[in-house]
């Protein structure tokens, strides 16, 4: 049932995007008195699920959910109707209009999608606000993985500045690294500030690694529940316990535990657990899949994310700005394809890296073991 609901949600979302996009082409075409012969949601090879004609336009729904289209007179489009192009241009055809009108019709779909994005952001800002994690709220610092250690970072570091400027929030910090914009990092370590340069080849390494083995947020592995058959529960772990070590090796944070537990897969060992201020060792057998069946307490509750709330009228410029910056960043990301340190093979990885490094607010932090 859950799969069916998610499938329906996907197609509903896809349908809204398609209709809004094609509506942009349609309305601008009609604005310039260009005839629109068809307006279709989804493609309709051989037959349509339904269709209705109003004036000069047939509206319908196809059976192949790979997009949609408007068939504009005098334009070769998804319908691939070339016969019309063999005739002399008629005044109501696309090809008979000035170049600036044809351009507006062609970009109309994208323009309407941007408008839709702005509206979505406006209502998101108004109803739920803008949740984010300030870097200064990362009170336990970062977990430095292989690539992070290569540039001088260490687990427990607090990143306080990038290129001499405040770091902002966690998503912004990771995005700057993913786009190769960071040349200098300042961290607080053992009550001292340390600044070091990022090597020129780091961006290429980060893209090649698809953003893996770099840095993550450091937070304690506090147990919030158990899966059925949990080996942690069988070993005596309780909700609220802080799992802070395995096999006699300290793994204070969740990510340090994840990085270490694989070394004990299929073995008898011990978990170091802190409960009510007391530390104890619990014998446990780690399954071959290196999971202990314990849910992690929501790091949001531990690290205290913040929310910017907006009135309706304040949400309008905030939503428009978010739509603008998101669109701008998409075009900026295209520049990754032309960076000399990024090969053609790695270009797709650049976009994957940015996607991984730039999750929507409220995602990308919560995991389980």
CORWOFEN-V825349 format. One record per residue. N is the residue number from 1. RES is the residue in one letter. SS is DSSP state (@ for helix, = for strand, . for the rest). Layout:
# CORWOFEN-V825349
n:N res:RES ss:SS
n:N res:RES ss:SS
This chain:
# CORWOFEN-V825349
n:1 res:X ss:.
n:2 res:X ss:@
n:3 res:X ss:@
n:4 res:X ss:@
n:5 res:X ss:@
n:6 res:X ss:@
n:7 res:X ss:@
n:8 res:X ss:@
n:9 res:X ss:@
n:10 res:X ss:@
n:11 res:X ss:@
n:12 res:X ss:@
n:13 res:X ss:@
n:14 res:X ss:@
n:15 res:X ss:@
n:16 res:X ss:@
n:17 res:X ss:@
n:18 res:X ss:@
n:19 res:X ss:@
n:20 res:X ss:@
n:21 res:X ss:@
n:22 res:X ss:@
n:23 res:X ss:@
n:24 res:X ss:@
n:25 res:X ss:@
n:26 res:X ss:@
n:27 res:X ss:@
n:28 res:X ss:@
n:29 res:X ss:@
n:30 res:X ss:@
n:31 res:X ss:@
n:32 res:X ss:.
n:33 res:X ss:.
n:34 res:X ss:.
n:35 res:X ss:.
n:36 res:X ss:=
n:37 res:X ss:=
n:38 res:X ss:=
n:39 res:X ss:=
n:40 res:X ss:=
n:41 res:X ss:=
n:42 res:X ss:=
n:43 res:X ss:=
n:44 res:X ss:.
n:45 res:X ss:.
n:46 res:X ss:.
n:47 res:X ss:.
n:48 res:X ss:.
n:49 res:X ss:.
n:50 res:X ss:=
n:51 res:X ss:=
n:52 res:X ss:=
n:53 res:X ss:=
n:54 res:X ss:=
n:55 res:X ss:.
n:56 res:X ss:.
n:57 res:X ss:=
n:58 res:X ss:=
n:59 res:X ss:=
n:60 res:X ss:=
n:61 res:X ss:=
n:62 res:X ss:.
n:63 res:X ss:.
n:64 res:X ss:=
n:65 res:X ss:=
n:66 res:X ss:=
n:67 res:X ss:=
n:68 res:X ss:=
n:69 res:X ss:=
n:70 res:X ss:=
n:71 res:X ss:=
n:72 res:X ss:=
n:73 res:X ss:.
n:74 res:X ss:.
n:75 res:X ss:.
n:76 res:X ss:.
n:77 res:X ss:.
n:78 res:X ss:.
n:79 res:X ss:.
n:80 res:X ss:.
n:81 res:X ss:.
n:82 res:X ss:.
n:83 res:X ss:.
n:84 res:X ss:@
n:85 res:X ss:@
n:86 res:X ss:@
n:87 res:X ss:.
n:88 res:X ss:.
n:89 res:X ss:.
n:90 res:X ss:.
n:91 res:X ss:.
n:92 res:X ss:.
n:93 res:X ss:.
n:94 res:X ss:@
n:95 res:X ss:@
n:96 res:X ss:@
n:97 res:X ss:.
n:98 res:X ss:.
n:99 res:X ss:@
n:100 res:X ss:@
n:101 res:X ss:@
n:102 res:X ss:@
n:103 res:X ss:@
n:104 res:X ss:@
n:105 res:X ss:@
n:106 res:X ss:@
n:107 res:X ss:@
n:108 res:X ss:@
n:109 res:X ss:@
n:110 res:X ss:@
n:111 res:X ss:@
n:112 res:X ss:@
n:113 res:X ss:@
n:114 res:X ss:@
n:115 res:X ss:@
n:116 res:X ss:@
n:117 res:X ss:@
n:118 res:X ss:@
n:119 res:X ss:@
n:120 res:X ss:@
n:121 res:X ss:@
n:122 res:X ss:@
n:123 res:X ss:@
n:124 res:X ss:@
n:125 res:X ss:@
n:126 res:X ss:@
n:127 res:X ss:@
n:128 res:X ss:.
n:129 res:X ss:.
n:130 res:X ss:=
n:131 res:X ss:=
n:132 res:X ss:=
n:133 res:X ss:.
n:134 res:X ss:=
n:135 res:X ss:@
n:136 res:X ss:@
n:137 res:X ss:@
n:138 res:X ss:.
n:139 res:X ss:.
n:140 res:X ss:.
n:141 res:X ss:.
n:142 res:X ss:=
n:143 res:X ss:=
n:144 res:X ss:=
n:145 res:X ss:.
n:146 res:X ss:@
n:147 res:X ss:@
n:148 res:X ss:@
n:149 res:X ss:@
n:150 res:X ss:@
n:151 res:X ss:.
n:152 res:X ss:.
n:153 res:X ss:.
n:154 res:X ss:.
n:155 res:X ss:.
n:156 res:X ss:.
n:157 res:X ss:.
n:158 res:X ss:=
n:159 res:X ss:=
n:160 res:X ss:=
n:161 res:X ss:=
n:162 res:X ss:=
n:163 res:X ss:.
n:164 res:X ss:.
n:165 res:X ss:=
n:166 res:X ss:=
n:167 res:X ss:.
n:168 res:X ss:.
n:169 res:X ss:=
n:170 res:X ss:@
n:171 res:X ss:@
n:172 res:X ss:@
n:173 res:X ss:@
n:174 res:X ss:@
n:175 res:X ss:@
n:176 res:X ss:@
n:177 res:X ss:@
n:178 res:X ss:@
n:179 res:X ss:.
n:180 res:X ss:.
n:181 res:X ss:.
n:182 res:X ss:.
n:183 res:X ss:.
n:184 res:X ss:=
n:185 res:X ss:=
n:186 res:X ss:=
n:187 res:X ss:=
n:188 res:X ss:=
n:189 res:X ss:=
n:190 res:X ss:.
n:191 res:X ss:.
n:192 res:X ss:=
n:193 res:X ss:=
n:194 res:X ss:=
n:195 res:X ss:=
n:196 res:X ss:=
n:197 res:X ss:=
n:198 res:X ss:.
n:199 res:X ss:.
n:200 res:X ss:.
n:201 res:X ss:.
n:202 res:X ss:@
n:203 res:X ss:@
n:204 res:X ss:@
n:205 res:X ss:@
n:206 res:X ss:@
n:207 res:X ss:@
n:208 res:X ss:@
n:209 res:X ss:.
n:210 res:X ss:.
n:211 res:X ss:.
n:212 res:X ss:.
n:213 res:X ss:.
n:214 res:X ss:.
n:215 res:X ss:=
n:216 res:X ss:=
n:217 res:X ss:=
n:218 res:X ss:.
n:219 res:X ss:.
n:220 res:X ss:=
n:221 res:X ss:=
n:222 res:X ss:=
n:223 res:X ss:=
n:224 res:X ss:=
n:225 res:X ss:=
n:226 res:X ss:=
n:227 res:X ss:.
n:228 res:X ss:.
n:229 res:X ss:.
n:230 res:X ss:.
n:231 res:X ss:@
n:232 res:X ss:@
n:233 res:X ss:@
n:234 res:X ss:@
n:235 res:X ss:@
n:236 res:X ss:.
n:237 res:X ss:.
n:238 res:X ss:.
n:239 res:X ss:.
n:240 res:X ss:.
n:241 res:X ss:.
n:242 res:X ss:=
n:243 res:X ss:=
n:244 res:X ss:=
n:245 res:X ss:=
n:246 res:X ss:=
n:247 res:X ss:.
n:248 res:X ss:.
n:249 res:X ss:=
n:250 res:X ss:=
n:251 res:X ss:.
n:252 res:X ss:.
n:253 res:X ss:=
n:254 res:X ss:@
n:255 res:X ss:@
n:256 res:X ss:@
n:257 res:X ss:@
n:258 res:X ss:@
n:259 res:X ss:@
n:260 res:X ss:@
n:261 res:X ss:@
n:262 res:X ss:@
n:263 res:X ss:@
n:264 res:X ss:@
n:265 res:X ss:.
n:266 res:X ss:.
n:267 res:X ss:.
n:268 res:X ss:=
n:269 res:X ss:=
n:270 res:X ss:=
n:271 res:X ss:=
n:272 res:X ss:=
n:273 res:X ss:=
n:274 res:X ss:=
n:275 res:X ss:=
n:276 res:X ss:.
n:277 res:X ss:.
n:278 res:X ss:=
n:279 res:X ss:=
n:280 res:X ss:=
n:281 res:X ss:=
n:282 res:X ss:=
n:283 res:X ss:=
n:284 res:X ss:=
n:285 res:X ss:=
n:286 res:X ss:.
n:287 res:X ss:.
n:288 res:X ss:.
n:289 res:X ss:.
n:290 res:X ss:.
n:291 res:X ss:.
n:292 res:X ss:.
n:293 res:X ss:.
n:294 res:X ss:=
n:295 res:X ss:=
n:296 res:X ss:=
n:297 res:X ss:.
n:298 res:X ss:.
n:299 res:X ss:@
n:300 res:X ss:@
n:301 res:X ss:@
n:302 res:X ss:@
n:303 res:X ss:@
n:304 res:X ss:.
n:305 res:X ss:.
n:306 res:X ss:=
n:307 res:X ss:=
n:308 res:X ss:=
n:309 res:X ss:.
n:310 res:X ss:.
n:311 res:X ss:.
n:312 res:X ss:@
n:313 res:X ss:@
n:314 res:X ss:@
n:315 res:X ss:@
n:316 res:X ss:@
n:317 res:X ss:@
n:318 res:X ss:@
n:319 res:X ss:@
n:320 res:X ss:@
n:321 res:X ss:@
n:322 res:X ss:@
n:323 res:X ss:@
n:324 res:X ss:@
n:325 res:X ss:@
n:326 res:X ss:@
n:327 res:X ss:@
n:328 res:X ss:@
n:329 res:X ss:@
n:330 res:X ss:@
n:331 res:X ss:@
n:332 res:X ss:@
n:333 res:X ss:@
n:334 res:X ss:@
n:335 res:X ss:@
n:336 res:X ss:@
n:337 res:X ss:@
n:338 res:X ss:@
n:339 res:X ss:.
n:340 res:X ss:.
n:341 res:X ss:.
n:342 res:X ss:.
n:343 res:X ss:.
n:344 res:X ss:@
n:345 res:X ss:@
n:346 res:X ss:@
n:347 res:X ss:@
n:348 res:X ss:@
n:349 res:X ss:@
n:350 res:X ss:@
n:351 res:X ss:@
n:352 res:X ss:@
n:353 res:X ss:@
n:354 res:X ss:@
n:355 res:X ss:@
n:356 res:X ss:@
n:357 res:X ss:@
n:358 res:X ss:.
n:359 res:X ss:.
n:360 res:X ss:.
n:361 res:X ss:.
n:362 res:X ss:.
n:363 res:X ss:.
n:364 res:X ss:.
n:365 res:X ss:.
n:366 res:X ss:.
n:367 res:X ss:.
n:368 res:X ss:=
n:369 res:X ss:.
